[in-house]
């Protein structure tokens, strides 16, 4: 930098709104957003989630209405999560393989009604197991890696056959990306993407999500034997490298704001599409701050989403997606 003050005044370009827009280094648009939605059984159902104020579970017909809304707002993609009825949750999570399960019915309904919006589907067994874990467990309660991965392959094929555009394994089993990619190729699902939850941490920020999918009271123990330790960063890079080598098209870091350093390092190291999940606890904290008068929702939402883009994200999964899209289109 050659010029010095007062020849150089960095505030010059901030002095007016048009100039700030002109000099913005990062741009956030509705197309950068993925809207997570929770699916419930029934018709015309909206079930508000107490720990996620402003978020509801929706029946399949209502999910289709949300898809129309998202398309009209310019949101690129929906992420679906089922609240499987208790009677269909088993130790082996077999409902995940049912071609007419809640997830598959929602996929088909959305793709029939709004074919030009992306559908991302969660691949993990926690919405389907009676014990709340993401995989099969042995007698000691340890999640079995390879047997779980086999089931995840079947779950992925089931969702792809229903019309899913992006398969998003969130289970953190070793080796599952390569197995899923091979199975998708063999089944001629050549254009189905894999967005790997490559760096998913065992986080305290997931509580409201577990309420939303009905697994909080079911979980025995914790998920620290398969989700990542929050102390580790180098391990995240190893996880990402493995998943990319096995065929992931993009990777995710989860949670979001507490792990901006991981997002930045992944983007710098690999130069691939990186997504962040602004998880349920992050959303709930913003809403709690607004309710307490400690912050203004619009500003908090846009600032946090801009932080993800600035750190290197191609897009963000956020429960504020529809609200943010309206603000960005105003």
Protein Blocks (a to p, Z undefined) as FASTA:
>chain_A
ZZdcfkbcfklmmmpmklmmmmpmbdcdfklpccdddddedehiacddfklghiacddfk
lmmmmmmmmmmnopabdcddddddfklpcfkommmmmmkbmklmmmmmmmmmmmmbccdd
dddfklmpfnlpabdcdfkopacfklmmmmmmmmmmmmmmnopabdcdfklpghklmmmm
mmmmmnopakbccdddfbccddfklmmmmmmnopmmmpgcifklmpccfkbmklmmmmmm
mmmmnopabdcdddfklmmmmmmmmmmmnopacdddddfklmmmmmmmmmnopacfklmm
mmmmmmmmmnopabdcdfklmmmmmmmmZZ
